[in-house]
């Protein structure tokens, strides 16, 4: 119950439906710069993902203990 109350309190302090138009992390409260916007962030994410397509990273593969 204590953990649930902590989560509720944290979310109440960082209401994602507040009228503040800035982008921010709901849990940490960190706000994005004014130069950042959803379209720019999405374009950056898409560029990163497309650069990763077809690339094999052996060092980043999971290795099982078996």
PyMOL Python script that loads the backbone (N, CA, C, O; Angstrom):
from pymol import cmd

cmd.read_pdbstr("""\
ATOM      1  N   UNK A   1       0.827  -1.191   0.000  1.00  0.00           N
ATOM      2  CA  UNK A   1       0.000   0.000   0.000  1.00  0.00           C
ATOM      3  C   UNK A   1       0.878   1.264   0.000  1.00  0.00           C
ATOM      4  O   UNK A   1       0.556   2.258  -0.650  1.00  0.00           O
ATOM      5  N   UNK A   2       1.986   1.201   0.740  1.00  0.00           N
ATOM      6  CA  UNK A   2       2.879   2.350   0.824  1.00  0.00           C
ATOM      7  C   UNK A   2       3.434   2.702  -0.555  1.00  0.00           C
ATOM      8  O   UNK A   2       3.468   3.874  -0.930  1.00  0.00           O
ATOM      9  N   UNK A   3       3.870   1.694  -1.312  1.00  0.00           N
ATOM     10  CA  UNK A   3       4.409   1.931  -2.651  1.00  0.00           C
ATOM     11  C   UNK A   3       3.349   2.516  -3.583  1.00  0.00           C
ATOM     12  O   UNK A   3       3.647   3.393  -4.394  1.00  0.00           O
ATOM     13  N   UNK A   4       2.134   2.037  -3.468  1.00  0.00           N
ATOM     14  CA  UNK A   4       1.037   2.551  -4.289  1.00  0.00           C
ATOM     15  C   UNK A   4       0.808   4.031  -4.007  1.00  0.00           C
ATOM     16  O   UNK A   4       0.594   4.818  -4.929  1.00  0.00           O
ATOM     17  N   UNK A   5       0.852   4.404  -2.745  1.00  0.00           N
ATOM     18  CA  UNK A   5       0.670   5.809  -2.378  1.00  0.00           C
ATOM     19  C   UNK A   5       1.811   6.676  -2.910  1.00  0.00           C
ATOM     20  O   UNK A   5       1.585   7.820  -3.305  1.00  0.00           O
ATOM     21  N   UNK A   6       3.025   6.146  -2.923  1.00  0.00           N
ATOM     22  CA  UNK A   6       4.166   6.888  -3.471  1.00  0.00           C
ATOM     23  C   UNK A   6       3.966   7.135  -4.968  1.00  0.00           C
ATOM     24  O   UNK A   6       4.219   8.236  -5.457  1.00  0.00           O
ATOM     25  N   UNK A   7       3.518   6.126  -5.680  1.00  0.00           N
ATOM     26  CA  UNK A   7       3.270   6.267  -7.122  1.00  0.00           C
ATOM     27  C   UNK A   7       2.170   7.292  -7.375  1.00  0.00           C
ATOM     28  O   UNK A   7       2.319   8.162  -8.233  1.00  0.00           O
ATOM     29  N   UNK A   8       1.066   7.194  -6.632  1.00  0.00           N
ATOM     30  CA  UNK A   8      -0.027   8.157  -6.797  1.00  0.00           C
ATOM     31  C   UNK A   8       0.437   9.572  -6.516  1.00  0.00           C
ATOM     32  O   UNK A   8       0.075  10.504  -7.234  1.00  0.00           O
ATOM     33  N   UNK A   9       1.228   9.735  -5.485  1.00  0.00           N
ATOM     34  CA  UNK A   9       1.728  11.056  -5.125  1.00  0.00           C
ATOM     35  C   UNK A   9       2.640  11.616  -6.221  1.00  0.00           C
ATOM     36  O   UNK A   9       2.546  12.790  -6.580  1.00  0.00           O
ATOM     37  N   UNK A  10       3.515  10.767  -6.741  1.00  0.00           N
ATOM     38  CA  UNK A  10       4.436  11.183  -7.799  1.00  0.00           C
ATOM     39  C   UNK A  10       3.670  11.593  -9.051  1.00  0.00           C
ATOM     40  O   UNK A  10       3.968  12.622  -9.657  1.00  0.00           O
ATOM     41  N   UNK A  11       2.687  10.792  -9.435  1.00  0.00           N
ATOM     42  CA  UNK A  11       1.907  11.112 -10.626  1.00  0.00           C
ATOM     43  C   UNK A  11       1.054  12.364 -10.422  1.00  0.00           C
ATOM     44  O   UNK A  11       0.844  13.129 -11.363  1.00  0.00           O
ATOM     45  N   UNK A  12       0.571  12.574  -9.220  1.00  0.00           N
ATOM     46  CA  UNK A  12      -0.222  13.782  -8.942  1.00  0.00           C
ATOM     47  C   UNK A  12       0.641  15.031  -9.071  1.00  0.00           C
ATOM     48  O   UNK A  12       0.173  16.062  -9.552  1.00  0.00           O
ATOM     49  N   UNK A  13       1.888  14.944  -8.647  1.00  0.00           N
ATOM     50  CA  UNK A  13       2.806  16.080  -8.749  1.00  0.00           C
ATOM     51  C   UNK A  13       3.211  16.364 -10.187  1.00  0.00           C
ATOM     52  O   UNK A  13       3.555  17.497 -10.523  1.00  0.00           O
ATOM     53  N   UNK A  14       3.173  15.354 -11.028  1.00  0.00           N
ATOM     54  CA  UNK A  14       3.599  15.487 -12.432  1.00  0.00           C
ATOM     55  C   UNK A  14       2.449  15.100 -13.355  1.00  0.00           C
ATOM     56  O   UNK A  14       2.565  14.169 -14.152  1.00  0.00           O
ATOM     57  N   UNK A  15       1.369  15.805 -13.242  1.00  0.00           N
ATOM     58  CA  UNK A  15       0.162  15.509 -14.004  1.00  0.00           C
ATOM     59  C   UNK A  15       0.423  15.654 -15.498  1.00  0.00           C
ATOM     60  O   UNK A  15       0.768  16.736 -15.971  1.00  0.00           O
ATOM     61  N   UNK A  16       0.258  14.566 -16.236  1.00  0.00           N
ATOM     62  CA  UNK A  16       0.521  14.622 -17.676  1.00  0.00           C
ATOM     63  C   UNK A  16      -0.577  15.343 -18.434  1.00  0.00           C
ATOM     64  O   UNK A  16      -0.419  15.642 -19.617  1.00  0.00           O
ATOM     65  N   UNK A  17      -1.685  15.626 -17.771  1.00  0.00           N
ATOM     66  CA  UNK A  17      -2.772  16.345 -18.423  1.00  0.00           C
ATOM     67  C   UNK A  17      -2.797  17.825 -18.043  1.00  0.00           C
ATOM     68  O   UNK A  17      -3.778  18.520 -18.307  1.00  0.00           O
ATOM     69  N   UNK A  18      -1.738  18.295 -17.436  1.00  0.00           N
ATOM     70  CA  UNK A  18      -1.647  19.709 -17.066  1.00  0.00           C
ATOM     71  C   UNK A  18      -1.598  20.559 -18.341  1.00  0.00           C
ATOM     72  O   UNK A  18      -1.173  20.073 -19.389  1.00  0.00           O
ATOM     73  N   UNK A  19      -2.021  21.802 -18.262  1.00  0.00           N
ATOM     74  CA  UNK A  19      -2.044  22.648 -19.458  1.00  0.00           C
ATOM     75  C   UNK A  19      -0.657  23.065 -19.958  1.00  0.00           C
ATOM     76  O   UNK A  19      -0.562  23.774 -20.959  1.00  0.00           O
ATOM     77  N   UNK A  20       0.400  22.649 -19.296  1.00  0.00           N
ATOM     78  CA  UNK A  20       1.764  22.977 -19.706  1.00  0.00           C
ATOM     79  C   UNK A  20       2.058  22.317 -21.055  1.00  0.00           C
ATOM     80  O   UNK A  20       2.008  21.091 -21.149  1.00  0.00           O
ATOM     81  N   UNK A  21       2.364  23.094 -22.106  1.00  0.00           N
ATOM     82  CA  UNK A  21       2.565  22.513 -23.435  1.00  0.00           C
ATOM     83  C   UNK A  21       3.944  21.876 -23.646  1.00  0.00           C
ATOM     84  O   UNK A  21       4.179  21.267 -24.690  1.00  0.00           O
ATOM     85  N   UNK A  22       4.848  22.004 -22.690  1.00  0.00           N
ATOM     86  CA  UNK A  22       6.202  21.465 -22.847  1.00  0.00           C
ATOM     87  C   UNK A  22       6.212  19.949 -22.749  1.00  0.00           C
ATOM     88  O   UNK A  22       5.421  19.351 -22.018  1.00  0.00           O
ATOM     89  N   UNK A  23       7.133  19.331 -23.508  1.00  0.00           N
ATOM     90  CA  UNK A  23       7.342  17.892 -23.399  1.00  0.00           C
ATOM     91  C   UNK A  23       8.116  17.622 -22.119  1.00  0.00           C
ATOM     92  O   UNK A  23       9.066  18.336 -21.800  1.00  0.00           O
ATOM     93  N   UNK A  24       7.707  16.586 -21.380  1.00  0.00           N
ATOM     94  CA  UNK A  24       8.438  16.251 -20.157  1.00  0.00           C
ATOM     95  C   UNK A  24       8.230  14.787 -19.812  1.00  0.00           C
ATOM     96  O   UNK A  24       7.240  14.169 -20.204  1.00  0.00           O
ATOM     97  N   UNK A  25       9.185  14.248 -19.071  1.00  0.00           N
ATOM     98  CA  UNK A  25       9.104  12.884 -18.573  1.00  0.00           C
ATOM     99  C   UNK A  25       8.151  12.887 -17.388  1.00  0.00           C
ATOM    100  O   UNK A  25       8.324  13.672 -16.455  1.00  0.00           O
ATOM    101  N   UNK A  26       7.145  12.016 -17.415  1.00  0.00           N
ATOM    102  CA  UNK A  26       6.124  12.010 -16.371  1.00  0.00           C
ATOM    103  C   UNK A  26       6.726  11.657 -15.013  1.00  0.00           C
ATOM    104  O   UNK A  26       6.337  12.247 -14.005  1.00  0.00           O
ATOM    105  N   UNK A  27       7.650  10.724 -14.962  1.00  0.00           N
ATOM    106  CA  UNK A  27       8.182  10.270 -13.670  1.00  0.00           C
ATOM    107  C   UNK A  27       9.280  11.174 -13.116  1.00  0.00           C
ATOM    108  O   UNK A  27       9.335  11.402 -11.908  1.00  0.00           O
ATOM    109  N   UNK A  28      10.153  11.691 -13.976  1.00  0.00           N
ATOM    110  CA  UNK A  28      11.261  12.506 -13.470  1.00  0.00           C
ATOM    111  C   UNK A  28      10.939  13.995 -13.466  1.00  0.00           C
ATOM    112  O   UNK A  28      11.542  14.762 -12.716  1.00  0.00           O
ATOM    113  N   UNK A  29       9.991  14.403 -14.301  1.00  0.00           N
ATOM    114  CA  UNK A  29       9.650  15.817 -14.398  1.00  0.00           C
ATOM    115  C   UNK A  29      10.601  16.611 -15.275  1.00  0.00           C
ATOM    116  O   UNK A  29      10.456  17.828 -15.390  1.00  0.00           O
ATOM    117  N   UNK A  30      11.581  15.944 -15.901  1.00  0.00           N
ATOM    118  CA  UNK A  30      12.540  16.630 -16.763  1.00  0.00           C
ATOM    119  C   UNK A  30      11.817  17.146 -18.002  1.00  0.00           C
ATOM    120  O   UNK A  30      11.098  16.400 -18.667  1.00  0.00           O
ATOM    121  N   UNK A  31      12.014  18.438 -18.307  1.00  0.00           N
ATOM    122  CA  UNK A  31      11.354  19.048 -19.454  1.00  0.00           C
ATOM    123  C   UNK A  31      12.309  19.125 -20.635  1.00  0.00           C
ATOM    124  O   UNK A  31      13.516  19.303 -20.466  1.00  0.00           O
ATOM    125  N   UNK A  32      11.750  18.987 -21.833  1.00  0.00           N
ATOM    126  CA  UNK A  32      12.528  19.111 -23.058  1.00  0.00           C
ATOM    127  C   UNK A  32      12.812  20.585 -23.326  1.00  0.00           C
ATOM    128  O   UNK A  32      12.102  21.463 -22.836  1.00  0.00           O
ATOM    129  N   UNK A  33      13.849  20.844 -24.103  1.00  0.00           N
ATOM    130  CA  UNK A  33      14.155  22.214 -24.512  1.00  0.00           C
ATOM    131  C   UNK A  33      13.045  22.742 -25.405  1.00  0.00           C
ATOM    132  O   UNK A  33      12.290  21.966 -25.992  1.00  0.00           O
ATOM    133  N   UNK A  34      12.946  24.059 -25.506  1.00  0.00           N
ATOM    134  CA  UNK A  34      11.944  24.669 -26.385  1.00  0.00           C
ATOM    135  C   UNK A  34      12.187  24.320 -27.844  1.00  0.00           C
ATOM    136  O   UNK A  34      11.252  24.337 -28.646  1.00  0.00           O
ATOM    137  N   UNK A  35      13.427  24.004 -28.203  1.00  0.00           N
ATOM    138  CA  UNK A  35      13.749  23.669 -29.589  1.00  0.00           C
ATOM    139  C   UNK A  35      13.246  22.275 -29.963  1.00  0.00           C
ATOM    140  O   UNK A  35      13.109  21.970 -31.148  1.00  0.00           O
ATOM    141  N   UNK A  36      12.971  21.430 -28.979  1.00  0.00           N
ATOM    142  CA  UNK A  36      12.498  20.072 -29.238  1.00  0.00           C
ATOM    143  C   UNK A  36      10.991  20.077 -29.461  1.00  0.00           C
ATOM    144  O   UNK A  36      10.257  20.831 -28.821  1.00  0.00           O
ATOM    145  N   UNK A  37      10.546  19.233 -30.368  1.00  0.00           N
ATOM    146  CA  UNK A  37       9.118  19.029 -30.560  1.00  0.00           C
ATOM    147  C   UNK A  37       8.896  17.596 -30.991  1.00  0.00           C
ATOM    148  O   UNK A  37       9.848  16.894 -31.331  1.00  0.00           O
ATOM    149  N   UNK A  38       7.661  17.159 -30.980  1.00  0.00           N
ATOM    150  CA  UNK A  38       7.348  15.758 -31.260  1.00  0.00           C
ATOM    151  C   UNK A  38       7.806  15.352 -32.650  1.00  0.00           C
ATOM    152  O   UNK A  38       8.372  14.272 -32.820  1.00  0.00           O
ATOM    153  N   UNK A  39       7.572  16.195 -33.644  1.00  0.00           N
ATOM    154  CA  UNK A  39       7.960  15.846 -35.011  1.00  0.00           C
ATOM    155  C   UNK A  39       9.468  15.697 -35.148  1.00  0.00           C
ATOM    156  O   UNK A  39       9.947  14.787 -35.824  1.00  0.00           O
ATOM    157  N   UNK A  40      10.209  16.585 -34.509  1.00  0.00           N
ATOM    158  CA  UNK A  40      11.681  16.526 -34.579  1.00  0.00           C
ATOM    159  C   UNK A  40      12.198  15.283 -33.866  1.00  0.00           C
ATOM    160  O   UNK A  40      13.108  14.616 -34.359  1.00  0.00           O
ATOM    161  N   UNK A  41      11.621  14.969 -32.709  1.00  0.00           N
ATOM    162  CA  UNK A  41      12.042  13.784 -31.967  1.00  0.00           C
ATOM    163  C   UNK A  41      11.728  12.521 -32.754  1.00  0.00           C
ATOM    164  O   UNK A  41      12.546  11.604 -32.823  1.00  0.00           O
ATOM    165  N   UNK A  42      10.540  12.478 -33.346  1.00  0.00           N
ATOM    166  CA  UNK A  42      10.159  11.302 -34.128  1.00  0.00           C
ATOM    167  C   UNK A  42      11.090  11.125 -35.328  1.00  0.00           C
ATOM    168  O   UNK A  42      11.497  10.004 -35.634  1.00  0.00           O
ATOM    169  N   UNK A  43      11.421  12.195 -35.992  1.00  0.00           N
ATOM    170  CA  UNK A  43      12.330  12.115 -37.140  1.00  0.00           C
ATOM    171  C   UNK A  43      13.690  11.572 -36.707  1.00  0.00           C
ATOM    172  O   UNK A  43      14.293  10.763 -37.412  1.00  0.00           O
ATOM    173  N   UNK A  44      14.166  12.017 -35.554  1.00  0.00           N
ATOM    174  CA  UNK A  44      15.444  11.526 -35.030  1.00  0.00           C
ATOM    175  C   UNK A  44      15.356  10.039 -34.715  1.00  0.00           C
ATOM    176  O   UNK A  44      16.262   9.276 -35.048  1.00  0.00           O
ATOM    177  N   UNK A  45      14.266   9.627 -34.074  1.00  0.00           N
ATOM    178  CA  UNK A  45      14.084   8.208 -33.757  1.00  0.00           C
ATOM    179  C   UNK A  45      14.043   7.363 -35.022  1.00  0.00           C
ATOM    180  O   UNK A  45      14.664   6.302 -35.082  1.00  0.00           O
ATOM    181  N   UNK A  46      13.314   7.828 -36.032  1.00  0.00           N
ATOM    182  CA  UNK A  46      13.219   7.080 -37.288  1.00  0.00           C
ATOM    183  C   UNK A  46      14.580   6.974 -37.976  1.00  0.00           C
ATOM    184  O   UNK A  46      14.913   5.934 -38.543  1.00  0.00           O
ATOM    185  N   UNK A  47      15.361   8.051 -37.925  1.00  0.00           N
ATOM    186  CA  UNK A  47      16.702   8.025 -38.524  1.00  0.00           C
ATOM    187  C   UNK A  47      17.591   7.014 -37.813  1.00  0.00           C
ATOM    188  O   UNK A  47      18.341   6.280 -38.457  1.00  0.00           O
ATOM    189  N   UNK A  48      17.510   6.976 -36.492  1.00  0.00           N
ATOM    190  CA  UNK A  48      18.312   6.026 -35.718  1.00  0.00           C
ATOM    191  C   UNK A  48      17.897   4.595 -36.035  1.00  0.00           C
ATOM    192  O   UNK A  48      18.745   3.734 -36.266  1.00  0.00           O
ATOM    193  N   UNK A  49      16.576   4.343 -36.044  1.00  0.00           N
ATOM    194  CA  UNK A  49      16.092   2.990 -36.323  1.00  0.00           C
ATOM    195  C   UNK A  49      16.448   2.547 -37.738  1.00  0.00           C
ATOM    196  O   UNK A  49      16.827   1.394 -37.943  1.00  0.00           O
ATOM    197  N   UNK A  50      16.334   3.439 -38.712  1.00  0.00           N
ATOM    198  CA  UNK A  50      16.670   3.044 -40.085  1.00  0.00           C
ATOM    199  C   UNK A  50      18.158   2.768 -40.232  1.00  0.00           C
ATOM    200  O   UNK A  50      18.551   1.928 -41.043  1.00  0.00           O
ATOM    201  N   UNK A  51      18.991   3.458 -39.466  1.00  0.00           N
ATOM    202  CA  UNK A  51      20.427   3.194 -39.537  1.00  0.00           C
ATOM    203  C   UNK A  51      20.778   1.853 -38.896  1.00  0.00           C
ATOM    204  O   UNK A  51      21.839   1.292 -39.169  1.00  0.00           O
ATOM    205  N   UNK A  52      19.896   1.343 -38.051  1.00  0.00           N
ATOM    206  CA  UNK A  52      20.141   0.071 -37.381  1.00  0.00           C
ATOM    207  C   UNK A  52      19.618  -1.118 -38.179  1.00  0.00           C
ATOM    208  O   UNK A  52      19.982  -2.257 -37.888  1.00  0.00           O
ATOM    209  N   UNK A  53      18.775  -0.881 -39.176  1.00  0.00           N
ATOM    210  CA  UNK A  53      18.170  -1.952 -39.960  1.00  0.00           C
ATOM    211  C   UNK A  53      19.236  -2.723 -40.716  1.00  0.00           C
ATOM    212  O   UNK A  53      20.030  -2.148 -41.460  1.00  0.00           O
ATOM    213  N   UNK A  54      19.241  -4.029 -40.514  1.00  0.00           N
ATOM    214  CA  UNK A  54      20.176  -4.894 -41.206  1.00  0.00           C
ATOM    215  C   UNK A  54      21.575  -4.912 -40.639  1.00  0.00           C
ATOM    216  O   UNK A  54      22.444  -5.594 -41.184  1.00  0.00           O
ATOM    217  N   UNK A  55      21.820  -4.200 -39.584  1.00  0.00           N
ATOM    218  CA  UNK A  55      23.149  -4.154 -38.975  1.00  0.00           C
ATOM    219  C   UNK A  55      23.222  -5.220 -37.894  1.00  0.00           C
ATOM    220  O   UNK A  55      22.372  -5.283 -37.006  1.00  0.00           O
ATOM    221  N   UNK A  56      24.237  -6.047 -37.980  1.00  0.00           N
ATOM    222  CA  UNK A  56      24.437  -7.095 -36.983  1.00  0.00           C
ATOM    223  C   UNK A  56      25.480  -6.623 -35.983  1.00  0.00           C
ATOM    224  O   UNK A  56      26.625  -6.343 -36.340  1.00  0.00           O
ATOM    225  N   UNK A  57      25.074  -6.542 -34.756  1.00  0.00           N
ATOM    226  CA  UNK A  57      25.990  -6.115 -33.689  1.00  0.00           C
ATOM    227  C   UNK A  57      26.246  -7.311 -32.782  1.00  0.00           C
ATOM    228  O   UNK A  57      25.486  -7.552 -31.844  1.00  0.00           O
ATOM    229  N   UNK A  58      27.285  -8.045 -33.049  1.00  0.00           N
ATOM    230  CA  UNK A  58      27.595  -9.233 -32.260  1.00  0.00           C
ATOM    231  C   UNK A  58      27.813  -8.925 -30.792  1.00  0.00           C
ATOM    232  O   UNK A  58      27.462  -9.732 -29.931  1.00  0.00           O
ATOM    233  N   UNK A  59      28.385  -7.776 -30.496  1.00  0.00           N
ATOM    234  CA  UNK A  59      28.661  -7.437 -29.098  1.00  0.00           C
ATOM    235  C   UNK A  59      27.399  -7.097 -28.323  1.00  0.00           C
ATOM    236  O   UNK A  59      27.414  -7.090 -27.092  1.00  0.00           O
ATOM    237  N   UNK A  60      26.285  -6.808 -29.041  1.00  0.00           N
ATOM    238  CA  UNK A  60      25.055  -6.431 -28.365  1.00  0.00           C
ATOM    239  C   UNK A  60      24.053  -7.570 -28.303  1.00  0.00           C
ATOM    240  O   UNK A  60      22.917  -7.368 -27.873  1.00  0.00           O
ATOM    241  N   UNK A  61      24.454  -8.770 -28.726  1.00  0.00           N
ATOM    242  CA  UNK A  61      23.552  -9.910 -28.688  1.00  0.00           C
ATOM    243  C   UNK A  61      23.573 -10.535 -27.303  1.00  0.00           C
ATOM    244  O   UNK A  61      24.600 -10.558 -26.624  1.00  0.00           O
ATOM    245  N   UNK A  62      22.412 -11.041 -26.903  1.00  0.00           N
ATOM    246  CA  UNK A  62      22.311 -11.711 -25.616  1.00  0.00           C
ATOM    247  C   UNK A  62      23.015 -13.062 -25.673  1.00  0.00           C
ATOM    248  O   UNK A  62      22.926 -13.777 -26.671  1.00  0.00           O
ATOM    249  N   UNK A  63      23.707 -13.399 -24.605  1.00  0.00           N
ATOM    250  CA  UNK A  63      24.382 -14.686 -24.511  1.00  0.00           C
ATOM    251  C   UNK A  63      23.768 -15.435 -23.326  1.00  0.00           C
ATOM    252  O   UNK A  63      23.773 -14.948 -22.195  1.00  0.00           O
ATOM    253  N   UNK A  64      23.245 -16.619 -23.605  1.00  0.00           N
ATOM    254  CA  UNK A  64      22.639 -17.395 -22.530  1.00  0.00           C
ATOM    255  C   UNK A  64      23.728 -18.103 -21.717  1.00  0.00           C
ATOM    256  O   UNK A  64      24.822 -18.360 -22.219  1.00  0.00           O
ATOM    257  N   UNK A  65      23.421 -18.403 -20.493  1.00  0.00           N
ATOM    258  CA  UNK A  65      24.379 -19.109 -19.638  1.00  0.00           C
ATOM    259  C   UNK A  65      24.448 -20.599 -19.976  1.00  0.00           C
ATOM    260  O   UNK A  65      25.379 -21.292 -19.563  1.00  0.00           O
ATOM    261  N   UNK A  66      23.454 -21.090 -20.732  1.00  0.00           N
ATOM    262  CA  UNK A  66      23.459 -22.506 -21.123  1.00  0.00           C
ATOM    263  C   UNK A  66      24.583 -22.728 -22.097  1.00  0.00           C
ATOM    264  O   UNK A  66      24.781 -23.850 -22.565  1.00  0.00           O
TER     265      UNK A  66
END
""", "prot")
cmd.dss("prot")
cmd.show_as("cartoon", "prot")
cmd.util.cbc("prot")
cmd.orient("prot")
